[in-house]
Amino acid sequence: MGVRRARRVVLDDFEGTLARAQAGAADAFGAIYADLARPVAAYLRARGADDVEDLTSEVFIAVLTGVGRFRGDERAFRSWVFTIAHRRAVDSWRRRSRSLPVEPLDDPDAGPVVASAEEGALATLGRERVVALLSTLTDEQRDVLTLRLVADLTVEQVAEVTGKQVGAVKALQRRGLASVRRAIEREGVPL
């Protein structure tokens, strides 16, 4: 099972877009956001973040406030953004482990939360399947695979984000993919 990369938007002129974003051009930052928001949200979702939208917003607020100080190419920029996402996910997990669960109040007049039960069920099935497969992995394997597949980072970039050696990242990726393969094969799905 080879590593298949997620499709992503590619900025035609990264250096120019970055320079304009650093100068405060809203459309340039919007282009960066459009390029990276989905992979960042997917990474946070895979990490088990409670409120992916809020956490993604936190990541891009940090990117917006720090972009003026960033120096490097597009690969370094992606690594920097996912380092921020990784740290926000860890912070969220720590906050969650220290706080008591909050039960939302039900508003009987609020109406349905989803358009229909069928749409909600279909959307949930896909997420549940991915979450179930990811739950077969260790936390480190899950981090490596989501950064490689969802964030489209290189092995070297994943090593930088996670603070691990390149060899350790490769080993975690290999063991994680083997674990996913075994889980799928146990379900009788041929690869």
PASEBA-1860 file (N, C-alpha, C; in nm, 3 decimals):
! residues 191
1> MGVRRARR> 0.086/-0.117/0.000/0.000/0.000/0.000/0.089/0.122/0.000 ~ 0.095/0.193/-0.108/0.178/0.312/-0.119/0.111/0.432/-0.056 ~ 0.189/0.535/-0.033/0.135/0.659/0.023/0.069/0.737/-0.089 ~ -0.059/0.763/-0.073/-0.133/0.841/-0.170/-0.160/0.978/-0.112 ~ -0.124/1.079/-0.182/-0.135/1.216/-0.131/-0.273/1.274/-0.159 ~ -0.317/1.357/-0.066/-0.444/1.428/-0.084/-0.428/1.535/-0.191 ~ -0.535/1.559/-0.264/-0.532/1.667/-0.363/-0.539/1.800/-0.290 ~ -0.467/1.897/-0.339/-0.470/2.029/-0.275/-0.457/2.137/-0.380
9> VVLDDFEG> -0.496/2.255/-0.340/-0.481/2.371/-0.425/-0.333/2.406/-0.428 ~ -0.281/2.440/-0.542/-0.141/2.481/-0.552/-0.138/2.628/-0.591 ~ -0.069/2.706/-0.512/-0.058/2.848/-0.542/0.036/2.864/-0.660 ~ -0.008/2.939/-0.762/0.074/2.960/-0.882/0.204/3.033/-0.851 ~ 0.198/3.131/-0.763/0.314/3.212/-0.731/0.323/3.223/-0.579 ~ 0.377/3.119/-0.516/0.381/3.117/-0.370/0.459/3.235/-0.315 ~ 0.578/3.258/-0.370/0.662/3.365/-0.316/0.592/3.501/-0.324 ~ 0.527/3.528/-0.437/0.455/3.654/-0.452/0.335/3.662/-0.358
17> TLARAQAG> 0.264/3.551/-0.346/0.148/3.547/-0.256/0.192/3.567/-0.113 ~ 0.300/3.500/-0.074/0.351/3.515/0.062/0.394/3.659/0.088 ~ 0.467/3.719/-0.006/0.512/3.858/0.012/0.393/3.952/0.027 ~ 0.289/3.930/-0.052/0.171/4.015/-0.041/0.098/3.992/0.092 ~ 0.092/3.866/0.137/0.028/3.837/0.266/0.108/3.902/0.379 ~ 0.240/3.899/0.369/0.324/3.962/0.470/0.308/4.114/0.470 ~ 0.271/4.170/0.356/0.247/4.315/0.346/0.104/4.351/0.388 ~ 0.021/4.251/0.420/-0.113/4.277/0.469/-0.223/4.264/0.366
25> AADAFGAI> -0.196/4.208/0.249/-0.299/4.193/0.145/-0.395/4.081/0.183 ~ -0.520/4.118/0.205/-0.621/4.020/0.249/-0.643/3.910/0.146 ~ -0.640/3.945/0.016/-0.663/3.843/-0.087/-0.550/3.741/-0.091 ~ -0.428/3.783/-0.059/-0.314/3.690/-0.057/-0.328/3.594/0.061 ~ -0.365/3.648/0.177/-0.386/3.560/0.292/-0.504/3.466/0.264 ~ -0.606/3.517/0.196/-0.720/3.433/0.158/-0.678/3.318/0.068 ~ -0.584/3.343/-0.023/-0.534/3.236/-0.110/-0.458/3.131/-0.029 ~ -0.380/3.176/0.067/-0.308/3.082/0.154/-0.408/3.001/0.236
33> YADLARPV> -0.508/3.069/0.289/-0.612/3.000/0.365/-0.683/2.895/0.278 ~ -0.719/2.933/0.156/-0.788/2.841/0.065/-0.701/2.720/0.035 ~ -0.570/2.739/0.028/-0.478/2.630/-0.002/-0.464/2.534/0.115 ~ -0.467/2.584/0.237/-0.431/2.501/0.352/-0.542/2.471/0.452 ~ -0.654/2.541/0.445/-0.758/2.524/0.547/-0.813/2.382/0.553 ~ -0.845/2.323/0.438/-0.901/2.186/0.438/-0.802/2.084/0.493 ~ -0.675/2.086/0.448/-0.582/1.988/0.506/-0.559/2.009/0.655 ~ -0.554/2.135/0.700/-0.537/2.162/0.843/-0.658/2.108/0.920
41> AAYLRARG> -0.778/2.136/0.872/-0.899/2.086/0.939/-0.901/1.933/0.941 ~ -0.862/1.871/0.831/-0.860/1.725/0.825/-0.759/1.668/0.924 ~ -0.645/1.733/0.934/-0.544/1.689/1.030/-0.599/1.700/1.173 ~ -0.661/1.813/1.205/-0.717/1.833/1.338/-0.829/1.732/1.367 ~ -0.910/1.706/1.267/-1.018/1.608/1.281/-0.960/1.469/1.310 ~ -0.855/1.434/1.238/-0.790/1.305/1.259/-0.726/1.296/1.397 ~ -0.686/1.409/1.451/-0.629/1.413/1.586/-0.737/1.405/1.693 ~ -0.865/1.407/1.652/-0.974/1.396/1.748/-1.015/1.527/1.810
49> ADDVEDLT> -0.988/1.638/1.744/-1.025/1.769/1.797/-1.176/1.779/1.811 ~ -1.222/1.840/1.920/-1.365/1.854/1.944/-1.430/1.953/1.849 ~ -1.375/2.070/1.839/-1.434/2.174/1.755/-1.334/2.211/1.646 ~ -1.337/2.135/1.539/-1.240/2.149/1.431/-1.242/2.289/1.371 ~ -1.361/2.345/1.352/-1.370/2.478/1.291/-1.303/2.584/1.377 ~ -1.329/2.581/1.508/-1.266/2.678/1.597/-1.115/2.661/1.602 ~ -1.073/2.537/1.609/-0.929/2.511/1.616/-0.859/2.551/1.486 ~ -0.924/2.525/1.372/-0.868/2.568/1.244/-0.857/2.720/1.241
57> SEVFIAVL> -0.958/2.788/1.293/-0.952/2.935/1.301/-0.836/2.980/1.388 ~ -0.815/2.913/1.500/-0.702/2.948/1.587/-0.569/2.933/1.514 ~ -0.557/2.825/1.436/-0.434/2.803/1.360/-0.411/2.918/1.263 ~ -0.515/2.957/1.190/-0.495/3.062/1.090/-0.484/3.200/1.151 ~ -0.536/3.221/1.270/-0.510/3.347/1.340/-0.361/3.353/1.376 ~ -0.307/3.241/1.422/-0.163/3.236/1.454/-0.079/3.256/1.327 ~ -0.124/3.197/1.216/-0.052/3.216/1.090/-0.058/3.363/1.049 ~ -0.175/3.423/1.058/-0.192/3.563/1.020/-0.103/3.654/1.104
65> TGVGRFRG> -0.099/3.629/1.233/-0.019/3.717/1.320/0.130/3.690/1.308 ~ 0.168/3.571/1.261/0.310/3.539/1.251/0.367/3.542/1.112 ~ 0.282/3.557/1.009/0.330/3.548/0.871/0.436/3.653/0.838 ~ 0.431/3.766/0.901/0.529/3.871/0.874/0.670/3.832/0.915 ~ 0.681/3.743/1.011/0.813/3.700/1.060/0.862/3.574/0.989 ~ 0.776/3.510/0.909/0.815/3.384/0.845/0.919/3.409/0.737 ~ 1.018/3.321/0.732/1.120/3.323/0.626/1.136/3.180/0.576 ~ 1.125/3.162/0.445/1.145/3.029/0.388/1.063/3.010/0.263
73> DERAFRSW> 1.073/2.890/0.207/1.001/2.857/0.084/0.866/2.793/0.117 ~ 0.796/2.746/0.014/0.662/2.690/0.033/0.665/2.566/0.121 ~ 0.764/2.480/0.103/0.773/2.360/0.186/0.790/2.397/0.333 ~ 0.877/2.492/0.360/0.899/2.537/0.497/0.773/2.601/0.554 ~ 0.701/2.674/0.469/0.578/2.738/0.513/0.474/2.634/0.554 ~ 0.456/2.530/0.470/0.361/2.423/0.503/0.400/2.355/0.634 ~ 0.528/2.331/0.652/0.575/2.271/0.778/0.543/2.361/0.896 ~ 0.564/2.490/0.879/0.537/2.586/0.985/0.389/2.586/1.021
81> VFTIAHRR> 0.302/2.589/0.920/0.157/2.590/0.945/0.115/2.462/1.018 ~ 0.166/2.347/0.976/0.126/2.223/1.041/0.191/2.205/1.177 ~ 0.303/2.271/1.202/0.359/2.274/1.336/0.264/2.350/1.428 ~ 0.212/2.461/1.380/0.113/2.537/1.458/-0.011/2.451/1.483 ~ -0.060/2.383/1.379/-0.178/2.297/1.394/-0.152/2.186/1.495 ~ -0.036/2.125/1.487/0.001/2.018/1.579/-0.001/2.069/1.723 ~ 0.058/2.185/1.743/0.064/2.242/1.879/-0.075/2.279/1.929 ~ -0.159/2.334/1.842/-0.296/2.368/1.882/-0.375/2.242/1.917
89> AVDSWRRR> -0.354/2.133/1.843/-0.422/2.007/1.873/-0.379/1.954/2.009 ~ -0.250/1.960/2.038/-0.200/1.916/2.168/-0.258/2.003/2.279 ~ -0.257/2.135/2.258/-0.314/2.227/2.358/-0.461/2.197/2.382 ~ -0.535/2.171/2.275/-0.678/2.139/2.287/-0.698/2.011/2.366 ~ -0.618/1.913/2.337/-0.629/1.785/2.409/-0.600/1.806/2.558 ~ -0.498/1.887/2.589/-0.465/1.914/2.729/-0.577/1.989/2.799 ~ -0.634/2.090/2.731/-0.747/2.165/2.790/-0.864/2.072/2.817 ~ -0.893/1.986/2.721/-1.006/1.894/2.733/-0.985/1.798/2.849
97> SRSLPVEP> -0.862/1.752/2.870/-0.837/1.656/2.976/-0.846/1.720/3.114 ~ -0.835/1.853/3.121/-0.843/1.923/3.250/-0.981/1.979/3.280 ~ -1.069/1.980/3.184/-1.199/2.044/3.207/-1.310/1.940/3.217 ~ -1.417/1.981/3.281/-1.534/1.896/3.292/-1.617/1.905/3.165 ~ -1.681/1.797/3.126/-1.764/1.803/3.005/-1.884/1.896/3.026 ~ -1.918/1.969/2.924/-2.032/2.061/2.929/-2.143/2.003/2.844 ~ -2.260/1.991/2.901/-2.375/1.941/2.828/-2.454/2.059/2.772 ~ -2.474/2.063/2.641/-2.552/2.174/2.585/-2.699/2.163/2.622
105> LDDPDAGP> -2.761/2.278/2.636/-2.904/2.280/2.662/-2.979/2.253/2.533 ~ -3.081/2.172/2.541/-3.162/2.144/2.423/-3.265/2.254/2.405 ~ -3.276/2.304/2.284/-3.375/2.404/2.250/-3.478/2.338/2.160 ~ -3.596/2.308/2.211/-3.695/2.237/2.131/-3.742/2.317/2.010 ~ -3.725/2.449/2.011/-3.769/2.533/1.900/-3.659/2.558/1.797 ~ -3.541/2.499/1.817/-3.428/2.527/1.729/-3.441/2.461/1.593 ~ -3.521/2.359/1.580/-3.535/2.290/1.452/-3.428/2.185/1.435 ~ -3.430/2.116/1.320/-3.335/2.009/1.299/-3.192/2.062/1.282
113> VVASAEEG> -3.096/1.984/1.330/-2.956/2.022/1.322/-2.900/1.994/1.182 ~ -2.947/1.886/1.118/-2.903/1.851/0.984/-3.021/1.861/0.889 ~ -2.992/1.872/0.761/-3.097/1.886/0.661/-3.191/1.767/0.663 ~ -3.137/1.646/0.673/-3.221/1.527/0.681/-3.144/1.419/0.753 ~ -3.215/1.320/0.803/-3.151/1.209/0.872/-3.062/1.132/0.776 ~ -3.106/1.117/0.651/-3.029/1.042/0.552/-2.895/1.111/0.523 ~ -2.896/1.242/0.501/-2.773/1.315/0.475/-2.679/1.307/0.595 ~ -2.735/1.324/0.713/-2.654/1.316/0.834/-2.592/1.179/0.852
121> ALATLGRE> -2.669/1.076/0.826/-2.619/0.939/0.841/-2.507/0.910/0.742 ~ -2.524/0.951/0.616/-2.422/0.925/0.514/-2.293/1.000/0.547 ~ -2.303/1.123/0.591/-2.184/1.199/0.626/-2.114/1.137/0.746 ~ -2.192/1.091/0.843/-2.136/1.032/0.963/-2.068/0.899/0.934 ~ -2.124/0.819/0.844/-2.065/0.689/0.812/-1.923/0.702/0.762 ~ -1.897/0.797/0.673/-1.763/0.818/0.623/-1.666/0.859/0.732 ~ -1.708/0.953/0.814/-1.623/0.998/0.926/-1.599/0.887/1.025 ~ -1.705/0.811/1.056/-1.691/0.702/1.153/-1.595/0.596/1.102
129> RVVALLST> -1.599/0.567/0.974/-1.510/0.467/0.914/-1.364/0.512/0.926 ~ -1.338/0.637/0.894/-1.201/0.689/0.905/-1.157/0.690/1.050 ~ -1.243/0.736/1.139/-1.209/0.740/1.281/-1.183/0.599/1.333 ~ -1.264/0.501/1.289/-1.244/0.363/1.332/-1.108/0.311/1.285 ~ -1.073/0.339/1.161/-0.942/0.295/1.111/-0.829/0.365/1.186 ~ -0.844/0.494/1.209/-0.740/0.568/1.280/-0.726/0.521/1.424 ~ -0.835/0.473/1.483/-0.829/0.427/1.622/-0.748/0.300/1.637 ~ -0.719/0.230/1.526/-0.635/0.110/1.534/-0.487/0.145/1.545
137> LTDEQRDV> -0.454/0.273/1.528/-0.315/0.318/1.528/-0.275/0.375/1.663 ~ -0.146/0.379/1.687/-0.096/0.452/1.804/-0.108/0.602/1.772 ~ -0.099/0.685/1.873/-0.106/0.830/1.851/0.005/0.876/1.756 ~ 0.125/0.821/1.773/0.236/0.861/1.688/0.215/0.819/1.543 ~ 0.163/0.697/1.522/0.135/0.651/1.385/0.027/0.738/1.321 ~ -0.077/0.770/1.399/-0.186/0.853/1.349/-0.134/0.991/1.307 ~ -0.049/1.051/1.391/0.009/1.181/1.358/0.088/1.175/1.229 ~ 0.174/1.076/1.218/0.259/1.065/1.099/0.176/1.045/0.974
145> LTLRLVAD> 0.079/0.953/0.979/-0.001/0.926/0.859/-0.087/1.045/0.819 ~ -0.146/1.113/0.915/-0.229/1.228/0.878/-0.144/1.343/0.825 ~ -0.027/1.363/0.882/0.060/1.469/0.830/0.112/1.433/0.690 ~ 0.139/1.305/0.665/0.186/1.264/0.533/0.074/1.265/0.429 ~ -0.043/1.208/0.465/-0.149/1.189/0.367/-0.243/1.308/0.355 ~ -0.280/1.365/0.467/-0.376/1.475/0.464/-0.306/1.609/0.444 ~ -0.199/1.629/0.518/-0.128/1.757/0.509/-0.031/1.760/0.392 ~ -0.003/1.645/0.333/0.084/1.635/0.215/0.226/1.683/0.246
153> LTVEQVAE> 0.274/1.651/0.367/0.409/1.689/0.406/0.506/1.576/0.372 ~ 0.630/1.612/0.349/0.735/1.513/0.324/0.773/1.446/0.457 ~ 0.848/1.339/0.448/0.896/1.271/0.569/0.979/1.368/0.653 ~ 1.062/1.445/0.588/1.146/1.541/0.658/1.063/1.647/0.730 ~ 0.958/1.694/0.663/0.871/1.795/0.724/0.796/1.736/0.844 ~ 0.750/1.612/0.830/0.680/1.546/0.942/0.776/1.531/1.060 ~ 0.901/1.496/1.032/1.001/1.485/1.139/1.017/1.619/1.211 ~ 1.018/1.727/1.134/1.032/1.860/1.192/0.910/1.895/1.278
161> VTGKQVGA> 0.790/1.869/1.228/0.668/1.902/1.301/0.657/1.823/1.430 ~ 0.689/1.694/1.424/0.671/1.607/1.540/0.792/1.600/1.632 ~ 0.906/1.654/1.586/1.026/1.650/1.667/1.091/1.512/1.671 ~ 1.069/1.433/1.568/1.125/1.297/1.561/1.231/1.291/1.452 ~ 1.311/1.187/1.456/1.411/1.162/1.354/1.342/1.111/1.227 ~ 1.402/1.135/1.111/1.345/1.092/0.984/1.323/0.941/0.983 ~ 1.420/0.865/1.032/1.407/0.720/1.036/1.289/0.674/1.122 ~ 1.265/0.746/1.232/1.152/0.712/1.319/1.020/0.740/1.248
169> VKALQRRG> 1.015/0.849/1.174/0.894/0.883/1.098/0.866/0.776/0.994 ~ 0.971/0.733/0.923/0.953/0.628/0.822/0.903/0.499/0.885 ~ 0.960/0.464/0.999/0.917/0.341/1.067/0.772/0.353/1.115 ~ 0.735/0.467/1.171/0.597/0.488/1.216/0.501/0.481/1.099 ~ 0.539/0.540/0.986/0.454/0.536/0.867/0.437/0.391/0.820 ~ 0.546/0.318/0.812/0.541/0.179/0.766/0.453/0.094/0.859 ~ 0.473/0.107/0.991/0.392/0.029/1.085/0.246/0.073/1.083 ~ 0.222/0.204/1.069/0.084/0.254/1.064/0.010/0.203/0.942
177> LASVRRAI> 0.075/0.207/0.825/0.012/0.157/0.703/-0.013/0.006/0.714 ~ 0.080/-0.066/0.773/0.061/-0.211/0.790/-0.057/-0.238/0.883 ~ -0.072/-0.158/0.987/-0.184/-0.174/1.080/-0.317/-0.147/1.011 ~ -0.323/-0.040/0.930/-0.445/-0.009/0.855/-0.476/-0.121/0.758 ~ -0.374/-0.172/0.690/-0.393/-0.283/0.596/-0.453/-0.405/0.668 ~ -0.398/-0.439/0.783/-0.449/-0.555/0.859/-0.594/-0.531/0.900 ~ -0.627/-0.411/0.944/-0.765/-0.380/0.987/-0.861/-0.395/0.870 ~ -0.821/-0.348/0.753/-0.908/-0.358/0.635/-0.922/-0.504/0.592
185> EREGVPL> -0.811/-0.577/0.594/-0.817/-0.718/0.554/-0.902/-0.801/0.650 ~ -0.900/-0.768/0.779/-0.985/-0.838/0.878/-1.133/-0.820/0.844 ~ -1.165/-0.709/0.780/-1.304/-0.685/0.742/-1.340/-0.755/0.611 ~ -1.242/-0.822/0.550/-1.268/-0.894/0.427/-1.267/-0.809/0.303 ~ -1.207/-0.692/0.311/-1.197/-0.604/0.195/-1.062/-0.630/0.129 ~ -1.061/-0.679/0.005/-0.933/-0.706/-0.061/-0.861/-0.578/-0.097 ~ -0.730/-0.580/-0.086/-0.649/-0.462/-0.121/-0.585/-0.480/-0.255
END
